[in-house]
Amino acid sequence: MIKHIVFVKIKSASEEEKKANLTTLKETLDNLAPNIPDVKNPQSGFNITDSDRASDFVIMGDFETKDALDKFYNAPEYKQVLDFISSIKGRTTIIDFEY
């Protein structure tokens, strides 16, 4: 199995704007997850730690194979999420690892 984790950090936004944008991101991901069968155990959530080093949001999912992960990376739905994150001045850090 492969674990895919994305950390999202929003730059240059008020706390109110950040919360609204991240809520939209969460709703988008929750609606999207059932439509991408290669993603197993999709999860996302808001940071609850008050630290300058912390990200604002996390997205996680499992994939059975590297091919399934590669297929996901090329899916238009995935690209739409990345476009939205970019539009809200988001920065992402990604890690994919086998377990």
C-alpha positions in Angstrom: 0.0 0.0 0.0 1.0 3.6 -0.6 0.0 6.4 1.8 -0.4 9.8 0.1 -0.3 12.8 2.4 -0.6 16.5 1.4 -0.1 19.3 3.8 -1.7 22.7 2.8 -0.5 26.1 4.1 -2.5 29.2 3.1 -0.5 32.4 2.7 -1.5 36.0 2.9 -5.1 35.6 4.0 -7.1 36.7 7.0 -8.2 34.1 9.5 -11.8 34.5 8.2 -10.7 34.1 4.5 -8.5 31.1 5.4 -11.3 29.4 7.3 -13.8 30.0 4.5 -11.4 28.7 1.8 -10.4 25.6 3.8 -14.1 24.8 4.5 -14.7 25.0 0.7 -11.7 22.7 0.2 -12.9 20.2 2.8 -16.4 20.1 1.2 -14.9 19.7 -2.3 -12.8 16.8 -1.1 -15.7 15.1 0.8 -17.8 15.3 -2.4 -15.0 14.2 -4.6 -13.7 11.1 -2.7 -16.6 8.8 -3.6 -16.0 9.4 -7.3 -12.3 8.3 -7.3 -12.4 4.6 -6.6 -8.6 4.2 -6.5 -8.4 6.3 -3.3 -8.8 4.1 -0.2 -9.6 5.6 3.2 -9.7 9.3 2.1 -9.3 11.7 5.0 -8.9 15.4 5.3 -9.0 17.9 8.2 -8.1 21.2 9.7 -5.1 21.9 11.9 -5.8 22.3 15.6 -2.3 23.1 16.7 -1.3 26.8 17.3 2.2 26.8 15.9 3.8 28.8 13.1 5.4 25.6 11.8 2.0 23.9 11.4 0.2 23.5 8.1 -3.4 24.6 7.9 -5.0 21.5 6.4 -4.1 17.9 5.6 -5.3 15.5 2.9 -4.6 11.8 3.1 -5.5 8.6 1.2 -4.2 5.1 0.5 -3.5 3.5 -2.8 -3.0 -0.2 -3.5 -0.3 0.3 -6.1 2.0 2.9 -7.6 0.1 2.7 -10.8 -3.1 3.6 -9.0 -1.4 6.6 -7.4 0.0 7.7 -10.8 -3.5 7.4 -12.3 -4.8 9.6 -9.5 -2.1 12.2 -10.1 -3.3 12.5 -13.7 -7.0 12.6 -12.9 -8.8 15.9 -13.8 -10.4 15.9 -10.4 -7.0 16.0 -8.7 -5.8 18.8 -11.0 -9.0 20.8 -10.1 -8.2 20.5 -6.4 -4.6 21.7 -7.0 -5.9 24.6 -9.1 -8.2 25.6 -6.2 -5.4 25.4 -3.7 -3.3 27.6 -5.9 -6.2 30.1 -6.3 -6.4 30.5 -2.5 -2.7 31.2 -2.3 -2.0 27.8 -1.0 1.3 25.9 -0.8 1.5 22.2 -0.6 4.0 19.7 0.7 3.5 16.1 -0.4 4.8 12.8 0.7 4.0 9.3 -0.7 5.4 6.3 1.1 5.0 2.5 1.0 3.9 0.7 4.1 
